């Protein structure tokens, strides 16, 4: 006998365990560490990452909170219009009191691993030496920048690019007499939870 109850037209939201695993690894967390922070069993988390288990919305919210992202990162379906950033509409911001200014080029693509920024570097600015997990690609659009990468130093001019792994100690400095502008793209952890100051456009 057929069930007389009509089937509901439900739209299923895809959830890839790969998204959770990639974000966990980028954050440097073990399965046990993430399970402890999210308050779920390590066995179930392992199943979710391998697409062998489906978490409830509440559990997914706990995982998102532990990983420092919104729940939409895992369940939202991107729309074509959301993939565009218009040059005159991008917000320019700074991190705390830094003299660097940024424009975000990448969008909040669910499951995405890339972040891309336009960085405006004032004359005389020198960054600190840093290293971290992730892959980086920079394209210098304007100005002259000295880039240190491990034991090597390069002078980059407009149009030059540099592609490297972020775990190599690196720093940069504007050594020209005009502000520099570069595009930075990487798989490093996104700028989450940072104090941002919105700046007015010229």
C-alpha positions as CSV (number, residue, x, y, z in Angstrom):
1,X,0.0,0.0,0.0
2,X,1.3,3.4,-1.0
3,X,1.8,6.1,1.6
4,X,-0.9,8.7,0.9
5,X,1.2,11.4,2.5
6,X,2.7,13.5,-0.3
7,X,6.4,13.8,-0.4
8,X,7.8,17.1,0.6
9,X,10.0,18.9,-1.9
10,X,13.0,19.3,0.4
11,X,16.2,20.9,-0.9
12,X,19.1,19.0,0.5
13,X,22.1,21.0,1.5
14,X,25.4,19.3,0.6
15,X,27.9,18.8,3.5
16,X,31.4,17.7,2.7
17,X,33.4,16.3,5.6
18,X,36.4,17.4,3.6
19,X,35.6,21.0,4.4
20,X,35.7,20.3,8.2
21,X,38.9,18.2,7.8
22,X,40.7,20.9,5.8
23,X,39.7,23.7,8.2
24,X,40.8,21.6,11.2
25,X,44.2,20.9,9.7
26,X,44.6,24.5,8.7
27,X,44.0,25.4,12.3
28,X,46.6,22.9,13.4
29,X,44.1,20.9,15.4
30,X,44.0,17.1,15.9
31,X,40.8,15.1,15.8
32,X,40.9,14.8,19.6
33,X,41.5,18.6,20.1
34,X,38.6,19.6,17.9
35,X,36.3,17.0,19.4
36,X,37.2,18.2,22.8
37,X,36.5,21.9,21.9
38,X,33.3,21.0,20.1
39,X,32.0,18.7,22.8
40,X,31.5,15.6,20.5
41,X,33.1,12.2,20.4
42,X,36.3,11.8,18.4
43,X,34.8,8.7,16.8
44,X,31.8,10.6,15.5
45,X,34.0,13.5,14.3
46,X,36.1,11.0,12.3
47,X,33.0,9.6,10.7
48,X,31.7,13.1,9.8
49,X,35.1,14.0,8.2
50,X,34.9,10.8,6.1
51,X,31.3,11.5,5.1
52,X,30.2,8.4,7.1
53,X,28.1,10.3,9.6
54,X,25.8,13.3,9.3
55,X,25.8,15.8,12.2
56,X,22.8,17.6,13.5
57,X,22.5,21.3,13.0
58,X,23.4,21.8,16.6
59,X,26.5,19.7,16.4
60,X,27.5,21.5,13.2
61,X,27.1,24.8,15.0
62,X,29.5,23.5,17.8
63,X,32.1,22.5,15.2
64,X,31.8,25.9,13.4
65,X,32.2,27.7,16.7
66,X,35.3,25.6,17.6
67,X,36.8,26.3,14.2
68,X,36.1,30.1,14.3
69,X,33.7,30.2,11.3
70,X,30.0,30.7,10.9
71,X,27.8,27.7,10.3
72,X,27.1,29.0,6.8
73,X,30.7,28.1,5.9
74,X,29.6,24.5,5.8
75,X,26.0,24.6,4.6
76,X,25.6,27.7,2.4
77,X,25.3,27.3,-1.4
78,X,27.2,30.0,-3.2
79,X,25.3,32.2,-5.8
80,X,27.0,33.5,-8.9
81,X,26.4,37.2,-7.9
82,X,28.1,36.6,-4.5
83,X,31.3,35.7,-6.3
84,X,31.9,39.2,-7.6
85,X,33.7,42.1,-5.8
86,X,33.3,45.4,-7.5
87,X,36.4,47.7,-7.5
88,X,34.5,50.8,-6.2
89,X,32.5,48.9,-3.6
90,X,35.2,47.0,-1.7
91,X,35.6,48.0,1.9
92,X,39.1,49.2,2.8
93,X,40.1,48.2,6.3
94,X,43.1,48.0,8.7
95,X,44.0,45.6,11.4
96,X,44.0,47.4,14.8
97,X,46.6,50.2,14.5
98,X,48.6,48.9,11.5
99,X,49.5,51.4,8.8
100,X,48.7,48.7,6.2
101,X,45.4,49.0,4.4
102,X,43.5,46.0,2.9
103,X,40.7,45.4,0.5
104,X,39.3,41.9,0.4
105,X,39.1,40.4,-3.1
106,X,37.9,36.9,-2.2
107,X,34.4,36.2,-1.1
108,X,32.9,33.9,1.5
109,X,32.8,30.9,-0.7
110,X,31.5,27.9,1.4
111,X,34.3,25.4,1.7
112,X,36.7,27.6,-0.1
113,X,40.4,27.5,0.9
114,X,41.7,30.7,-0.7
115,X,41.8,34.2,0.7
116,X,42.9,37.1,-1.5
117,X,43.6,40.7,-0.4
118,X,44.7,43.9,-2.0
119,X,47.4,45.3,0.3
120,X,48.3,49.0,0.3
121,X,51.8,49.5,1.7
122,X,52.9,53.0,2.8
123,X,56.4,54.3,2.1
124,X,58.9,53.0,4.6
125,X,56.7,50.2,6.0
126,X,58.5,47.0,7.1
127,X,56.6,43.9,8.3
128,X,57.7,41.6,11.0
129,X,59.3,38.2,10.2
130,X,56.6,35.5,10.2
131,X,56.0,31.9,9.3
132,X,52.8,29.8,9.3
133,X,51.1,27.0,7.5
134,X,49.8,27.6,4.0
135,X,50.7,28.5,0.5
136,X,51.1,32.1,-0.7
137,X,51.2,34.0,-4.0
138,X,51.9,37.7,-4.3
139,X,51.6,39.9,-7.3
140,X,53.1,43.4,-7.0
141,X,51.0,45.9,-8.9
142,X,52.7,49.2,-8.0
143,X,55.9,50.3,-6.3
144,X,59.0,48.5,-5.2
145,X,59.1,45.9,-2.4
146,X,61.9,44.0,-0.8
147,X,60.8,40.5,0.0
148,X,62.8,38.3,2.4
149,X,62.2,34.6,2.1
150,X,64.3,32.3,4.3
151,X,67.9,33.2,3.6
152,X,67.1,35.0,0.3
153,X,66.1,38.5,-0.4
154,X,64.4,39.7,-3.6
155,X,63.5,43.2,-4.9
156,X,60.1,43.0,-6.6
157,X,58.9,45.6,-9.1
158,X,55.5,46.2,-10.6
159,X,54.4,43.0,-12.4
160,X,56.7,40.7,-10.5
161,X,55.2,37.7,-8.6
162,X,56.4,35.4,-5.8
163,X,55.0,32.0,-5.0
164,X,56.1,30.3,-1.8
165,X,55.1,28.1,1.2
166,X,54.2,30.1,4.3
167,X,56.2,28.0,6.7
168,X,59.4,29.6,5.2
169,X,60.1,32.7,7.4
170,X,59.3,35.8,5.4
171,X,58.8,39.5,5.6
172,X,58.4,42.5,3.2
173,X,59.2,46.2,3.1
174,X,58.3,49.1,0.8
175,X,61.7,50.4,-0.2
176,X,60.4,52.8,-2.9
177,X,59.5,56.4,-2.7
178,X,55.8,55.8,-3.5
179,X,53.1,53.7,-1.8
180,X,53.1,50.1,-3.0
181,X,50.1,47.9,-3.9
182,X,50.1,44.1,-4.1
183,X,47.6,41.3,-4.4
184,X,48.1,38.6,-1.8
185,X,46.5,35.2,-2.3
186,X,46.9,32.3,0.1
187,X,45.6,29.2,1.8
188,X,46.6,30.6,5.2
189,X,43.8,30.8,7.9
190,X,41.4,33.5,7.1
191,X,41.3,36.8,9.0
192,X,38.8,35.7,11.6
193,X,38.3,37.4,14.9
194,X,40.7,40.3,14.2
195,X,40.0,43.8,15.2
196,X,39.3,45.6,12.0
197,X,39.0,49.4,11.5
198,X,36.9,50.4,8.5
199,X,38.5,53.2,6.5
200,X,36.8,55.7,4.1
201,X,37.8,55.5,0.5
202,X,39.6,58.4,-1.2
